[in-house]
Amino acid sequence: MKKLNLEVIESNYNKIEDISNSCASLMQKIGQLQVDLFNNPDAKLEKFLGTINSALHDVHEQLVEVTHTYNEEKLIPAKGQEAFNSAEEELSEETN
């Protein structure tokens, strides 16, 4: 049963990460189109692309945060691992 739970958590994580990557790809494509519009300006399209790119940027930031949190709180513990915090390790080394 534990293995099945890990598989579900890994699947969810991969899907969230895929959504985040897709969002980043959309922002890149919009940016390319915005650059292309320098040669053939279209004010309405430029305004729309600016608006949607801004919204996607906000969504992408949230997706990155959710992906990180899900990894730290669900995936790592489900694998029986401990979250790695380099700052804690450095402090531990300094005190020893």
Helices and strands as residue ranges (DSSP letters): H 2-36, H 43-70, I 71-75, H 76-78, H 86-95
